[in-house]
């Protein structure tokens, strides 16, 4: 059965595609993985079947509309929070777009994610509510859980624009076994000149690796791994030892293992031109036995766009909860959610 390796290869080496490619399968996989705009950008200018070319042109236009909408939402948040005078750091896709990075080319951008100091959360929350954002999760248990244990406020949605915002005060749940230094991430952020900032280039990769391998169940992970590939390639253009700086930054946040895994997998799947190091930090790109399992999960998609390998996906779902909470707390949380339906 086909898996999403077809898509990974198309992204990494568009020139390798032949005119007799299974275009329906490739496009369906890309759409399911939220990579259709990215694929369209990668294939722009190549000889394609006419119907495929038209479809991908539409995908590029849609991605551009999404980029503009994301930047406008960031501007709306900036206006709402400007009177507070606190740092506001854009994260994920909106950050890539605002900084003009190659990772934003064709990227699907969903919610607006921002990072603010934890001490400013109450003021940020009040300012957003006053500017038209509303709570998505009215359930008292969910609200209390987010506020006590999560790395972000409960999600908000704007009542007029129907756009969500996630307000982070760190990059992993407070219950996680790893404790990143949120203050350091904020201190190292790069100003954009409009009152907003983005994480440092190294910090962006560490955050992406944390989100992918130290928090979630790898759903949509192929898009996140492609982000890491693009960010690495751009950093390596300016500094051949950029990957070493990334690993050193990751160690500051107890995320060196997750980040090394991300670098190994992007090297294996996309041919990212990183190299190994033994000093002053260690980065070994030699495949590990478990890398195969991660690749199996990341590529669990058939040529109809359907998720495959249910046991593997379930195992990573369990793993994501195990990483987020100690066993006793996880049992209580799952029991409470089950009782509430």
Order of alpha helices (4+ residues) and beta strands (2+ residues): alpha-alpha-alpha-alpha-beta-alpha-beta-alpha-beta-alpha-beta-beta-alpha-beta-beta-alpha-alpha-alpha-alpha-alpha-alpha-alpha
